[in-house]
Structures are given as C-alpha cells and as structure tokens.
C-alpha cells in the first residue's frame, strides 16, 4: 500500500485541536472528493456560519444544541448524523452543552472558516 493511501484519526486527538472557550474549526483531511474537519462550539457561543458551496454531513460527537436549516429547527444531540444540502442557510443555536461535531464536506471546493464562507 502506498504512503497516504489511508489514515486513521482518533476523535480524542481531534477534539484536543479545537478545545477552548471560543468556537474552533480544524480541518484534518482534504482530498479532491471531500474534506473533513472537527468543529467545536462552546455552550452559549454563537455559530457564525454562512451557506457553503458543498453538501455537508455533521456527526454529533458530544453536546446539545438546535440546528436551523432554512426555516426549520432540529434538535442536536450526541450520536446524530445531520445532512445539509449545499447553499442551504443553516446554523447551530441554543447551544446548551459544548458541541463537538465531525464535519464532512463533499466535494472539497473551498477552504472553510467560521463566518468567512
């Protein structure tokens, strides 16, 4: 198997990359077909997302919040998998417990930064 043909990530190590009292985003994988990141929103913080050019899937690792997609609201809790279509208005709000998410974008079109996309 050639170098870089596969990688293994541990959620504990990824979560350490976004620890702190401010919203944080850490991209840990980028290939032509997709990009993956870990995103953390501390309790009481504000999610400053704007619509993305890519479809995305969120896996909720920990925390509790609500997700607004267009004009609908959804509960967010550990173990949930959430899909958001490209260009859909969405943001997390009412973040009751520190929220940690694994985010998968497909395909990897742009470099994502909270509040700057």
Beta strands, then each sheet from edge to edge (+ up, - down):
strand 1: 24-31
strand 2: 34-41
strand 3: 55-69
strand 4: 72-77
strand 5: 81-84
strand 6: 90-106
sheet 1: 1+ 2- 6+ 3- 4+
sheet 2: 1+ 2- 6+ 3- 5+
end
